[in-house]
Amino acid sequence: MEKERFSLLLLEPGEIYFEDFSVDLLQPDVDQQQSKSSSSSLQSSLIGRLKMCSKSVVFEAKDDIRQPLIKIAYKDCLQIRRWEPTRLDTVECNVLAIECSHFTEMLNDNVVQPYQQKDGKVFLFNFHYAKLEDYIQQLCQLHRASTLHAYEQNSMIATIVFSRHNRVKFNPLWLENLYEKIICDYQVDEINPLVVNPGRLLLTNAFVYFQPYNNIQRYPVVKIRLKTIQSFTKRRFLLRHVGLEIRWADQLLYVSFRNQTVRDDFYAKTTQQDDFSVVEQIPESITLKWQNGLISNYDYLLYLNSLADRTYQDLTQYPVFPWVICDYTSDELDLGDAKVYRDLTKPVGALNEERLQRLKERCEEMGDDQKFLYGSHYSAPGLVLFYLVRKYPKLMLCLQNGRFDHPDRMFNKVEDVYSNCMINMADFKELIPEFYDTETGGDFLVNKMKINFGARFDGTPVNHVQLPKWAKGSPEKFVGMLREALESDFVSSNLHHWIDLIFGYKQRGEEALKADNLFYHLCYEGSVDLDQIKDLAARHALEVQISEFGQIPKQLFRTPHVSKLLKVDSPLALSGGSLPLDCELLIELDAQYFSHKDEITSLLLDEPTANIFTSSKDGTFKCYNLIERRQIRSVQISDMPLSAIRLTSAKAAILGCWDNSIIIYNLDYGKVSQVIPAHDDAVSCISCVQGSDLLVSGSWDCSVKVWNNFHIDAVIGYLPLEDKIVCLDTFKTASEDCLKVLVGSASGELFLWQLQITDQNRAVDSEDHRLILQHRDGVTVVRFNRSCSMIVSCGEDRMFNIVDIETGMVIFKREMPAVVSGLCWAKDDQYLLMGDRTGLLYVWNMLEGLIQKEIRVHSDCIYGVGCSRDGQIITSGKDDRDYCVKIWKSNL
């Protein structure tokens, strides 16, 4: 079967193809003027297909591929009518006559080249099978629409598309079997670069079907089995949340709905089907993998682009990548020299200080409303095709009405393009992924199709892109060097700054102004609600602006993005690697003992002495020795519940009590040495600062206190809050004078309090506290990691969060099946052990953000979790009616 040359790219961007007809193109034997008479005779004919589209008709000859495709735009038509010859023996009266002032010839000699505009004539099309009277009315209607304003024309076309939706039925024979049930169907547009194709999206309990309203594809319907769907993602299209992207078996379908309500309805009904089993990657787990070096910079940027609704299917939201190299003139490129790299802390427009000052002066001259620095964008359809014209020339011809750009304005030389981005007052473009894609080897830089793009001012024909000298004339080497630069330590340690500009907190608002990163207001999501604009002319103008001049990606981060850990700093390098995911993690019960008569409130492992200390609501604290395998101490401290136990450097036990006091127990003498009336309500949590005599306590009286030398008059820090304090943790290194206190409240607030501590253990500043996180319900447990670079918090809302301390960014979060009540870091922060209120212990691989082991260790609630350096796991919890501590062997 002969493959058609016609494609939707031969139409205007967004133009709709309705249907086609088998016809003869009749050739009159008289000139154009005489042919206007109905008495003219016919000499020859050319068989082919006539395509009826929303803004034109296109004729494609069947037998001769050297014949050009003829496109006649309705706006250039003088008359569309039935042709009625006087000689009745000439032809049957099923002939369409189109008289036009101009027409276009495309793909002449089957060569991709600029379209040729021809003077008008009368075209006669003899329909073979279709009855002309069934279609001439619609052709005349489309002709009338072409005389209207663009927004009115689009409205009329939309009405026609809607009528086709009601007229074109879904064939029940396409269903897989009799038991398949139709859930819903909606009118959608299939979206491809510069192409819109209307159709029906139908959902059953086993499949998603896409039925185009035309025959542009060789199949009448696309069948997507729900079980095979790999990705099912909501997308933004023209700054409206109406897109949906479906990936399955190396195929992709990207559609836009009429509004967000129907899109969300289709999405919800699809995800509710039993056969639907897509597990989407959690964004924070990808960030965690990237930070730990398990994902490359290239893959992470592709992921962020996708998360921000940027896709290869939509040129208005094409993935954006940064310029990372600034040296395109040297003979050799030394990637170890920081001078060859672009400053990633600044947008392209701010890299040239002199130009930036001129832009700021222009900005100041604007009115107070809607000021901007940059009138053009870093990514737009024209800019993307500027780079890709050699690979996708038909896209450029479609975008530019059948023409390539002027030869001197094309992508001719990498050095010139970068230089122009540095000095031109209207050129701020970034790069696209193809510059770093080593799999394609820079094929977009080569004129493989040998297309004639014209000659430059000096007579040089436009051919391959001229590369920097250091690329040695090789596109593969050029792309390989750029990729190596993208993955270099310099870029890795600075890429988060560029992410802040494009996807993060410096993208808009006051931070964008400070970072010289302000674009025209219509480029931003939320700047205008198209659904609320009733004036069709105003809405059309905005849609054109949005589609042609670039869109800012969806804002992904509201706080500074974390930096990537370089190989020398990553936990992977420091510890020699984690247990491979395909290697089974073994956890076996080694010993257990029944310790208390009521809930165990605190669990502490003292590794130097191999002792396990526990406190309980029964008012006792107990000590179990791992070497002797026996309980060596059991002390009734109070008639009131004990909330926590910690050890001082002098081996005294510090206990928090519900009678508002802090109790100090001397382990050497076996007696209480001091009772401090510490708070006005129960002491809920305490923490001793390692390497010092500092103690931090939290209470239900809504306050946190810092104590020096465990004395009643030694309060050196006081933080009042508005709700009960339920948990806290502390961190201070011997070399630092800053004490960090993590405070969790019953209302779900998580605060980080930092105090400057003098040599005499006196607090200098106790006012520096900030809200890190807000749980929907009370916080249950919080911990610093061993390097104090991250915080982990869990709450009554079952949420588990990891926050980067430096930036405040949540780099991982997950909703757990049950409330987490105990946790601890293990193996140099590579693992996180978490116990919940149902008795399950989770071992999280925190390099990859995955659960590596899930095991039931208690039949009821887990109260506390600990882990030794050699991988021994300690849990406290409840089994039936018994409160016990268990020791587990593992290969961590």
C-alpha positions, 0 to 999 in steps of 0.5 A: 500500500502506497504511503501518503505524503500528506501529514498534519504538518502541511497545515497551519499550526493547530489546523484540523483535518476532517476527512478526505475524498477520492477525486479526479483533479480535472484539467481544463483545456482553456486558460483561466479566464475562459475556464470560468465559463461552465461551457469549457471542455476537459482534456485530462484528469489526475486521480488522488485524494482531496483533504477537507480541513478547517482552513484549507483543502489539500489535493494529493495525487495518487500515482506520481510522488513527484507531483506537488501537493496542492493546498488551497486556503479558504481565505484565498478562495473567491468562490466554492460551488458545484460545477455544471457543464453544458456538455452533458456527455463530458462528466457527471455533475458531481464536480466541485469548482474552487476558484482561488486567487492564490494556492500553494504547492508543497513537496514538489518533486517529493523534496522538503523545501519551502512552499511555492505560492502560485497565482490563482485558477479554477480547480475542478474536483470530480468526486468518485463516491461521495455525493457533493451535496452532502459536503459542499454546504460544510465547505461553504461554511468553512469558507465563510468562517475564513472571512471572520476574525480569527476568534470567530473562525475558531469558534465556528470550527469548534462547533463543527468538531463538536457536531462530528463528536456527536455524529461519529459513533464508537463501534462496540465491535472494537471492545475486547469482549462482551464483559467490557463495560464503557465507563465514560467518554469525552471529546479531546484533542490529540496533541503533537508538535504544532498538531491538533487532532480531535477525537474521542477518549473512551474508558472501559473497565479494561482499556482506554480507547482513542478514536480520531475523527479522521483517517490520518492514521491507518487504524480507526482506534487506538487501544490501550490496555489499562494493565500496560499503562506505565505512566498516567500523568496530568499535564498543563496545556497553554497554561490550563490544567487540561492535559493528560499524558499516557505512556504504554509499551514505548508509545505515548498519547498526549491529549487535552480536554475541554476543561479541567473538570472533565480531565480530572473526572476521566483521570479519577475514573481511570485510576479507580479501575481494578486493572489500573496499576501505575505506581508513579515515582514520588518526586522527593525520592528522585531528588534524594537519589539525585542528591546521593549521586544515583541519578545523573544531572541529565536524567534529573533535569529531564525528570524536573521538566516532566514534573513541570509539565514540559514534554517533547509533544508540545513545542510551547513547553519543550524541555529546557536545559542550561548552557553550562559551557561558556568557552566556544573559541578555544582549541581545547576544552579543560573541564577541570578549569572553572573558567570554562563554565557558565555562572549557573546562579544567574539567568542568561539575561544577567550573565552580561552585566552591561546588558543587564543594566540597560535592561533594568533601565528599560524596566524602570521606565515601564509603568508600575504594573506588570514590569519585566526585564526580559521581553522574550523567553528562554524557550518557545516553539521558534527557539526550539525549532531554531535548534532542530530545523535540520532534524525536523524541517517540516516543523519549521515549514509548518511554523513559518507558513512554508518558509525557512528562516533567513540563512543568516538568522539560522543556527549556523555556528555554536559560537555565534549563538552563544555570543548572541545570547550574551549581547543581544537585548532580545535573545535569552534562550537556553538549550534543549536536551538534544545538546546533552543526549549522547544516544542521538550523537548530535544528529540535529547538528547535521544536515543529513537530508541535504536540504537547501536552506539557502546561502548566507551573505558571504555566499556560503550555503547553510549546511551542517552547524559549525562546531567549536574547535575543541569538538574537532568537527565531530557532533558526537564529540561535541555532545559528549563533551557537553554531557561530561561538563553537565555531569562535572563536579562544578556543575553538580555543585551549582546546578541547584542554583539554576533549578531555583531560577527555572523551577524553584523559588527564584522563578517568580515574585520578590525572589525573581526580582532579586535574582534578575529573573523577571519575564513578561507576566503572561508567561507565568502560570496563574497570571490569567484564567482563560476560562474566565475570559468571555470576550472571544477576541481577548481570549484568542489574543492571549492564547496566541501570546501564550503559545508563541512567546514561551511559558515559564515551567510550573513552579516545583519548589518554594524553598531553595533546592538542595545541592548535589553531594559530590562523590567525596561527600556522599554517604555512598562514598563515605560508607563503602556502599549500601546493601544492594537492593537485590540482596536480601536484608536478613533480620532475625530475632536474637533475644527478648525480655519482658521489661515493664508493666506499662507502655515503654516511653523511651529506649536508649542503647549505650554502645560502650557499655552494651547496655539498653535503658528503658523508661516506662509509664509504670514509673520505673527505668530498667537496664539490660546488658547485651553481653551478659544477656540479663537485666542488671538494673530495675529502679522504681523512680516515681509513682508518676509515669516517666517520659524519657531517659538519657545518659550524661557524659558522667554516666548519670541517668536523666529522666523526665517525669509527668510530675513536672520534674527532671530526675537525675539518677547516679548509676554508680551509687544507685540513688537519685542525686537530684530532682529539678522542678523543671516545668509547670506541666509534665516533662514530655521529652528530654535530650542530652547534648553529647560532649557537653553538660547541656540538657534540653527539656520539653513540656506540655506547658508549651515551653523548651528549656536549655539547662547547664550542669543539670542545676535548677538555676542553670537555665540558659535558654528558654523558648515559649511556643503555643502548643504542647511539646511532644518530642525533640532532638539536639545536635552540637559538634565539639567544634561548633558554638551553635546548638540546634534543637528540633522541636515537635508540637502537638499541633503538628508544628516542627521548629528548628531552634538555634542557640549560640553557646559560649565557652562557658555554656552560656546562651547568647541568642535564643530567639533564632527559631523557625518553622520547618514543617507543618504536619496536619496533626501532632508530631510523633518523633523527630531526629537529626541525622548524624551529620546534621544535614537532614531532619526526619519527622513523623506525625499523627497524620502518618506522614514521613518527611525528610527535610534538608536543614540548609535550604528547608526543602522537603527532599522526601515524603511519604504517607505511611500505612500507620502512624510511625512511633519510633525511628533511628538512623543506621549505617552512616545515615544510609538506612532509616529504621521506622516502627509503627503502631501496628508492630511493623518495622520498616528498613528504608534505604535512604540513598534511593528512597525505597523500603528495603525490608518490612517485617513484623517485630511486635504484635501490637505497637512499636514504641522505640527503635535503636541500632548499633554500629554492627547492625544489631537492631533493638525494638521496644513494643507491646506483644499482646499484653506484654511490654517487651524489648527485642534484640535482632540480628541483621546484615545491615 
